Amino acid sequence: MAGTLHYLQTELRGDVALVGLNRPEKRNAISDAFIAELEQAVDWADSNAKAGVLYGNGPHFCAGLDLAEHVKKTPFEGVHGSRAWHRVFDKLHRGRLPWFSALHGAVVGGGLELASSTHVRVADASAFFALPEGQRGIFVGGGGSVRTARLMGVARMTDMMLTGRSVDAETAERWNLVQYVVPKGEALDHALRLATQAATNAEISNYAILNALPRIQDMAADDGLFVESFIASFTATSPEAEARLNAFLSKKAGKVAAPK
């Protein structure tokens, strides 16, 4: 499937699938057809890669919902559209691959919800973040009330939605919306380096990290600890873990180094 779809570009670079939002004339706004193509791209990445990178072509990552399409929908059609976003974004967030997003320019509304469904977010200095739904007379519909609110907290999300506040990349990092801030134009390269590293991890470890951690967060503390013990034991006894642990013990694998 690597190539150009109507709204997306896909490429396999080693073990990493690159998926580029490719609707720059609309600031990569998300339509129903866009969501359908994104689901195809995620399924393709799951079958061909060990990690994924999501990025935007043009001056912006994604300016959110295609309002011209949305305004014509009935309320029930809007519900179906929102549930389609939930299904596809959940494939990113709780799927098989670790997903990294490279963010620049507008990361607004549904664009922020899309970024929130990835696991590691890299913003360059041009990125800005907003949730203007309150000013548009609507509400978040792509999982933001769950994922985005858990990243930065309900109070900050409430502020952004009520006031239309826009924040820069450095503020977004302080608020936990992004984990890395890099100079302008460097987000994609940095995200690709991180994804390439993650692709070398044991597949079972990556899967447990992506699928167990968010569920444990939803559990009571005692329940989470109980589940953690089983996952830790299960992953540690896999053949790949045994090989990697023995490599470390025989000094064939490097130790953790201090950050540069």
C-alpha positions as CSV (number, residue, x, y, z in Angstrom):
1,M,0.0,0.0,0.0
2,A,3.0,2.3,0.3
3,G,2.3,5.3,-1.9
4,T,-0.2,8.2,-2.2
5,L,-3.8,7.8,-1.3
6,H,-6.3,10.7,-1.8
7,Y,-5.7,12.2,1.7
8,L,-2.6,10.3,2.9
9,Q,0.9,9.4,1.9
10,T,2.4,6.1,3.2
11,E,5.9,4.9,3.1
12,L,7.8,2.0,4.8
13,R,11.3,3.1,6.0
14,G,12.9,0.0,7.4
15,D,10.7,-1.3,10.2
16,V,8.9,2.1,10.5
17,A,5.7,3.0,8.7
18,L,5.4,6.7,7.8
19,V,1.8,8.0,7.4
20,G,1.6,11.6,6.1
21,L,-1.6,13.7,6.3
22,N,-1.8,15.0,2.7
23,R,-4.6,17.6,2.5
24,P,-2.6,20.8,2.9
25,E,-5.0,23.0,1.0
26,K,-7.5,22.3,3.9
27,R,-4.8,22.4,6.6
28,N,-5.2,18.6,6.7
29,A,-8.8,18.9,8.0
30,I,-10.4,15.6,8.9
31,S,-13.4,14.4,6.8
32,D,-15.2,11.1,6.8
33,A,-13.2,9.9,3.8
34,F,-10.0,11.0,5.5
35,I,-10.9,8.8,8.5
36,A,-11.6,5.8,6.2
37,E,-8.2,6.2,4.6
38,L,-6.5,6.6,8.0
39,E,-8.0,3.3,9.1
40,Q,-6.6,1.6,5.9
41,A,-3.2,3.1,6.6
42,V,-3.1,1.9,10.2
43,D,-4.1,-1.6,9.2
44,W,-1.4,-1.6,6.5
45,A,1.2,-0.4,9.1
46,D,0.1,-3.1,11.5
47,S,0.8,-5.7,8.9
48,N,4.2,-4.3,7.6
49,A,6.0,-2.4,10.4
50,K,7.1,-2.5,14.0
51,A,6.5,1.2,14.7
52,G,4.7,4.1,13.0
53,V,5.1,7.9,12.5
54,L,2.2,10.2,11.8
55,Y,3.0,13.6,10.3
56,G,1.4,16.4,8.3
57,N,2.3,17.7,4.9
58,G,2.2,21.5,4.3
59,P,2.4,24.3,6.9
60,H,0.3,22.5,9.5
61,F,-0.1,19.1,11.1
62,C,-3.9,19.2,11.3
63,A,-6.5,21.9,11.9
64,G,-9.1,19.4,13.0
65,L,-12.6,18.6,11.9
66,D,-13.7,19.5,8.3
67,L,-16.5,21.9,9.4
68,A,-17.8,22.3,5.9
69,E,-18.7,18.6,5.9
70,H,-19.8,18.5,9.5
71,V,-22.3,21.4,9.3
72,K,-24.4,19.4,6.8
73,K,-24.9,16.4,9.0
74,T,-27.9,15.5,11.1
75,P,-27.2,14.9,14.9
76,F,-27.4,11.1,14.4
77,E,-24.9,11.3,11.5
78,G,-22.7,13.3,13.7
79,V,-22.8,10.5,16.3
80,H,-21.8,7.9,13.7
81,G,-19.0,10.1,12.6
82,S,-17.7,10.6,16.1
83,R,-17.8,6.8,16.7
84,A,-15.8,6.3,13.5
85,W,-13.1,8.6,14.9
86,H,-13.1,6.7,18.2
87,R,-12.7,3.3,16.4
88,V,-9.8,4.5,14.2
89,F,-8.0,6.5,16.9
90,D,-8.3,3.5,19.2
91,K,-6.5,1.4,16.6
92,L,-3.6,3.8,17.0
93,H,-3.8,4.1,20.7
94,R,-4.4,0.5,21.7
95,G,-3.1,-1.4,18.7
96,R,0.1,-3.4,18.0
97,L,2.5,-0.6,17.1
98,P,4.0,2.2,19.0
99,W,3.0,5.4,17.2
100,F,5.0,8.7,17.2
101,S,3.6,12.0,15.9
102,A,5.6,14.8,14.4
103,L,3.7,18.0,15.0
104,H,4.2,21.5,13.5
105,G,2.0,24.5,12.8
106,A,-1.7,24.0,13.8
107,V,-2.4,21.1,16.1
108,V,-6.0,22.2,16.7
109,G,-9.3,20.6,17.7
110,G,-9.5,17.1,16.1
111,G,-5.8,17.5,15.2
112,L,-4.9,17.6,18.9
113,E,-7.3,14.6,19.5
114,L,-5.5,12.7,16.7
115,A,-2.1,13.5,18.2
116,S,-3.3,12.5,21.6
117,S,-4.1,9.0,20.3
118,T,-0.4,8.5,19.4
119,H,2.0,7.4,22.2
120,V,4.9,9.9,21.8
121,R,4.4,13.4,20.5
122,V,7.3,15.5,19.1
123,A,6.6,19.1,18.4
124,D,8.7,21.6,16.6
125,A,8.9,25.2,17.6
126,S,6.2,26.3,15.1
127,A,3.5,24.1,16.7
128,F,0.6,25.6,18.4
129,F,-2.3,23.9,20.2
130,A,-6.0,24.8,20.7
131,L,-9.4,23.4,21.2
132,P,-11.8,26.0,19.6
133,E,-14.9,23.8,19.8
134,G,-16.6,26.1,22.3
135,Q,-16.3,29.0,19.9
136,R,-17.8,26.8,17.1
137,G,-20.8,25.8,19.1
138,I,-19.7,22.1,19.3
139,F,-17.9,19.7,21.6
140,V,-14.9,17.5,21.2
141,G,-15.8,14.3,19.4
142,G,-12.6,12.4,18.6
143,G,-11.7,11.2,22.1
144,G,-10.4,14.4,23.5
145,S,-12.5,14.4,26.6
146,V,-10.7,11.1,27.5
147,R,-7.2,11.1,26.0
148,T,-6.4,14.9,25.8
149,A,-7.9,15.6,29.2
150,R,-5.9,12.9,30.8
151,L,-2.7,14.3,29.2
152,M,-3.0,17.9,30.4
153,G,-5.8,17.7,33.1
154,V,-9.4,18.7,33.0
155,A,-8.8,22.2,34.3
156,R,-6.5,23.1,31.5
157,M,-8.7,21.5,28.9
158,T,-11.7,23.4,30.3
159,D,-9.8,26.7,30.0
160,M,-8.8,26.0,26.4
161,M,-12.3,25.0,25.4
162,L,-14.0,27.9,27.2
163,T,-11.7,30.7,26.2
164,G,-10.2,29.5,22.8
165,R,-6.8,29.8,24.3
166,S,-3.9,28.7,22.0
167,V,-0.6,27.5,23.5
168,D,2.9,27.2,22.1
169,A,5.1,24.1,22.0
170,E,7.0,24.9,25.2
171,T,3.8,25.3,27.1
172,A,2.4,22.1,25.6
173,E,5.5,20.3,26.8
174,R,5.0,21.7,30.4
175,W,1.4,20.5,30.2
176,N,2.3,17.0,29.0
177,L,0.6,17.4,25.7
178,V,4.0,16.7,24.0
179,Q,7.1,14.9,25.2
180,Y,9.7,16.6,23.0
181,V,10.2,20.1,21.6
182,V,12.7,20.5,18.7
183,P,13.7,23.3,16.4
184,K,11.4,24.2,13.5
185,G,11.5,21.7,10.7
186,E,13.1,18.9,12.8
187,A,10.0,17.1,14.3
188,L,9.7,14.4,11.6
189,D,13.4,13.4,11.7
190,H,13.3,13.3,15.5
191,A,10.1,11.2,15.6
192,L,11.5,8.8,13.0
193,R,14.7,8.3,15.1
194,L,12.6,7.5,18.2
195,A,10.3,5.2,16.3
196,T,13.3,3.4,14.8
197,Q,14.6,2.8,18.3
198,A,11.2,1.6,19.6
199,A,11.0,-0.8,16.7
200,T,14.0,-2.7,18.1
201,N,12.2,-3.5,21.4
202,A,10.8,-6.9,22.0
203,E,7.4,-7.0,20.3
204,I,5.7,-8.4,23.4
205,S,7.1,-5.6,25.6
206,N,5.8,-2.9,23.2
207,Y,2.4,-4.6,23.1
208,A,2.2,-4.7,26.9
209,I,3.3,-1.1,27.2
210,L,0.7,0.1,24.8
211,N,-2.2,-2.0,26.0
212,A,-1.6,-2.7,29.7
213,L,-0.5,0.7,30.9
214,P,-3.6,2.7,29.9
215,R,-5.9,0.0,31.3
216,I,-4.0,-0.2,34.6
217,Q,-4.5,3.6,34.9
218,D,-8.2,2.9,34.9
219,M,-8.0,0.3,37.7
220,A,-7.9,0.7,41.4
221,A,-4.3,0.6,42.7
222,D,-4.4,-2.9,44.2
223,D,-6.0,-4.2,41.0
224,G,-3.3,-2.5,38.9
225,L,-0.5,-4.0,40.9
226,F,-2.0,-7.5,40.7
227,V,-2.3,-7.2,36.9
228,E,1.2,-5.8,36.7
229,S,2.7,-8.8,38.4
230,F,1.2,-11.2,35.8
231,I,2.3,-9.1,32.8
232,A,5.8,-8.7,34.2
233,S,6.1,-12.5,34.7
234,F,4.6,-13.3,31.3
235,T,6.9,-11.0,29.4
236,A,10.0,-12.0,31.3
237,T,9.5,-15.6,30.5
238,S,9.2,-15.1,26.7
239,P,12.0,-16.6,24.5
240,E,12.9,-13.1,23.3
241,A,13.2,-11.7,26.8
242,E,15.4,-14.7,27.8
243,A,17.7,-14.0,24.9
244,R,17.9,-10.3,25.6
245,L,18.5,-10.8,29.3
246,N,21.3,-13.3,28.7
247,A,22.9,-10.9,26.2
248,F,22.9,-8.2,28.9
249,L,24.3,-10.5,31.5
250,S,27.1,-11.6,29.2
251,K,27.9,-8.0,28.5
252,K,26.8,-8.2,24.8
253,A,24.2,-5.5,25.4
254,G,25.0,-1.9,26.5
255,K,24.1,-0.5,29.9
256,V,21.8,2.5,30.4
257,A,23.8,5.7,29.9
258,A,23.3,9.1,31.5
259,P,21.5,11.6,29.2
260,K,23.6,13.8,27.1
